[in-house]
């Protein structure tokens, strides 16, 4: 067994170990909106479920050279976002939105996503996506190393679910028709593979 300590590794080495071993990671394509109305899209795999009562998702936005990304800045300003599950049908377009663009340029200009109005929040959603969540910021936590903020962590409370008819069956989600994809390391993604069941102990 190899034992490594984070303090002996570079930031990049820590990143490589984490994204290569904490797999598969679900991917959220997140839409936010600036106070001036500019729509921002970006995919994040530091994303997961936190609670079902209330329904809460987590989103961690890593900073680049100490600079806050547009998604985090918009979330702090407007307190709203729409999170879309990245699936086999939208992963190519979602990947395009990971491009580094000027703050005044929307990722809609480099992808083929179409915006659609949300029901509860002001931030628009995009299609295609088989599952999406309208959310508001429940809590914000700046992640620090010493005195520097290195990531912006958000707890996002779900205010509305939007589910395609093909994935919603009697109150449950069909994982096969959802076709969610997950993030691995580097340029690699994974589809849902073999499914198996193990009964939970009482």
Phi and psi in degrees as a GROMACS rama.xvg file:
@    title "Ramachandran Plot"
@    xaxis  label "Phi"
@    yaxis  label "Psi"
@TYPE xy
-90.6708  129.228  UNK-2
-113.978  125.91  UNK-3
-127.197  146.977  UNK-4
-110.861  133.44  UNK-5
-53.2692  -37.189  UNK-6
-68.3099  -16.2655  UNK-7
-91.5879  -2.61277  UNK-8
-112.952  155.76  UNK-9
-75.6432  164.457  UNK-10
-56.9507  -41.3082  UNK-11
-65.3764  -39.7554  UNK-12
-66.7132  -40.5432  UNK-13
-60.3387  -43.459  UNK-14
-59.5848  -46.6357  UNK-15
-61.9583  -41.0488  UNK-16
-64.7171  -41.8219  UNK-17
-68.226  -51.0466  UNK-18
-73.0883  -18.5449  UNK-19
-86.7157  -21.3974  UNK-20
-110.526  -30.6841  UNK-21
-87.3697  81.1911  UNK-22
-137.593  155.479  UNK-23
-77.9334  153.294  UNK-24
-112.541  130.267  UNK-25
-64.9281  155.271  UNK-26
-119.389  129.884  UNK-27
-108.655  127.626  UNK-28
-90.8133  116.235  UNK-29
-107.638  127.015  UNK-30
-104.19  132.439  UNK-31
-131.135  172.99  UNK-32
-141.35  133.768  UNK-33
-70.431  166.194  UNK-34
-64.0538  -20.3925  UNK-35
-89.1957  -2.00927  UNK-36
97.3344  4.74779  UNK-37
-76.5395  128.185  UNK-38
-87.343  129.591  UNK-39
-112.688  137.514  UNK-40
-124.852  139.175  UNK-41
-160.498  140.721  UNK-42
-91.3707  142.887  UNK-43
-137.646  132.488  UNK-44
-107.902  0.90061  UNK-45
-91.0783  71.7148  UNK-46
-150.614  140.012  UNK-47
-169.697  -176.801  UNK-48
-88.1787  139.816  UNK-49
-112.23  -42.9814  UNK-50
-154.029  151.329  UNK-51
-105.067  -12.4173  UNK-52
-142.055  91.5936  UNK-53
-75.231  162.429  UNK-54
-71.1734  116.66  UNK-55
-133.602  136.85  UNK-56
-112.76  153.992  UNK-57
-110.641  148.023  UNK-58
-144.77  124.166  UNK-59
-114.221  124.938  UNK-60
-111.12  109.511  UNK-61
-72.9071  140.927  UNK-62
-85.3227  151.78  UNK-63
-109.026  114.998  UNK-64
53.4327  36.8994  UNK-65
81.9492  -4.3697  UNK-66
-91.3297  132.032  UNK-67
-68.877  136.283  UNK-68
-78.6869  162.583  UNK-69
-56.5391  -42.3668  UNK-70
-57.3507  -48.2322  UNK-71
-65.7928  -42.3016  UNK-72
-62.3913  -43.0986  UNK-73
-67.487  -39.6647  UNK-74
-61.5707  -41.1415  UNK-75
-67.3604  -33.4722  UNK-76
-80.0245  -42.6507  UNK-77
-106.125  -18.8674  UNK-78
66.5733  21.9484  UNK-79
-137.172  149.604  UNK-80
-161.006  157.901  UNK-81
-118.694  126.477  UNK-82
-107.362  127.788  UNK-83
-113.395  137.666  UNK-84
-75.4769  128.824  UNK-85
-80.9052  128.341  UNK-86
-129.565  -176.332  UNK-87
-62.3642  -25.5151  UNK-88
-87.3794  -21.9124  UNK-89
-118.861  3.30495  UNK-90
-64.5887  -35.7716  UNK-91
-65.5379  -44.6582  UNK-92
-68.9478  -37.4932  UNK-93
-61.8264  -39.3325  UNK-94
-62.1797  -33.8087  UNK-95
-62.4735  -30.66  UNK-96
-76.731  -4.9304  UNK-97
-79.5107  -4.30002  UNK-98
-62.2143  144.923  UNK-99
-81.4782  114.36  UNK-100
-122.512  159.086  UNK-101
-61.1787  151.147  UNK-102
-58.499  -28.2035  UNK-103
-86.8396  6.4065  UNK-104
-116.277  128.867  UNK-105
-85.1607  143.717  UNK-106
-68.9271  -10.4486  UNK-107
-60.4353  -26.7655  UNK-108
-75.494  -16.1012  UNK-109
-114.66  6.06958  UNK-110
-133.322  171.974  UNK-111
-104.051  19.4237  UNK-112
-70.757  146.023  UNK-113
-110.716  139.156  UNK-114
-84.1962  147.824  UNK-115
-137.063  149.113  UNK-116
-67.4023  149.542  UNK-117
-91.631  164.391  UNK-118
-90.4262  -35.7697  UNK-119
-111.782  -44.0196  UNK-120
-96.7244  164.433  UNK-121
-81.7365  -22.244  UNK-122
-68.3838  128.791  UNK-123
-73.0789  157.838  UNK-124
-97.1427  176.957  UNK-125
-130.085  156.357  UNK-126
-128.627  151.153  UNK-127
-86.2981  143.499  UNK-128
-161.255  129.515  UNK-129
-81.3212  -18.8265  UNK-130
-143.983  132.847  UNK-131
-148.542  158.681  UNK-132
-133.793  125.063  UNK-133
-83.9621  128.799  UNK-134
-135.011  159.53  UNK-135
-129.067  155.03  UNK-136
-71.552  120.742  UNK-137
-90.5674  -40.1768  UNK-138
-155.854  146.966  UNK-139
-123.903  133.568  UNK-140
-130.872  116.559  UNK-141
-76.4163  128.256  UNK-142
-90.8221  124.864  UNK-143
-119.273  147.093  UNK-144
-120.92  113.557  UNK-145
59.5888  -118.23  UNK-146
-104.435  1.3408  UNK-147
-100.881  134.893  UNK-148
-80.2279  124.873  UNK-149
-108.909  -16.8333  UNK-150
-156.048  155.338  UNK-151
-115.371  115.398  UNK-152
-107.403  129.485  UNK-153
-123.731  138.909  UNK-154
-101.295  123.041  UNK-155
-117.065  119.786  UNK-156
-87.1547  130.435  UNK-157
-75.6791  126.818  UNK-158
-105.859  -18.5178  UNK-159
-161.038  136.85  UNK-160
-99.9465  143.129  UNK-161
-129.34  116.936  UNK-162
-128.28  130.076  UNK-163
-64.4338  144.525  UNK-164
-60.0684  -25.9182  UNK-165
-74.4396  -15.0929  UNK-166
-109.826  -12.4962  UNK-167
-100.245  116.83  UNK-168
-133.714  106.779  UNK-169
52.1056  46.4718  UNK-170
83.3096  3.88915  UNK-171
-124.802  161.664  UNK-172
-100.318  130.793  UNK-173
-84.8851  111.838  UNK-174
-65.4097  -27.5907  UNK-175
-71.8269  -44.1947  UNK-176
-78.2009  -24.6179  UNK-177
-63.9479  -43.9263  UNK-178
62.721  35.4208  UNK-179
-61.7271  145.644  UNK-180
-112.354  156.963  UNK-181
-124.921  161.443  UNK-182
-97.3982  136.651  UNK-183
-110.961  -147.961  UNK-184
-95.8443  162.435  UNK-185
61.6274  -132.203  UNK-186
-95.8254  15.281  UNK-187
-95.4873  140.617  UNK-188
-127.285  167.413  UNK-189
-139.222  144.874  UNK-190
-92.1988  165.666  UNK-191
-67.7495  124.933  UNK-192
-95.6824  -137.554  UNK-193
-64.6472  131.741  UNK-194
-98.6422  139.767  UNK-195
-144.756  158.827  UNK-196
-122.667  142.899  UNK-197
-134.386  124.567  UNK-198
-64.0606  134.672  UNK-199
-77.6077  141.31  UNK-200
-69.5551  151.977  UNK-201
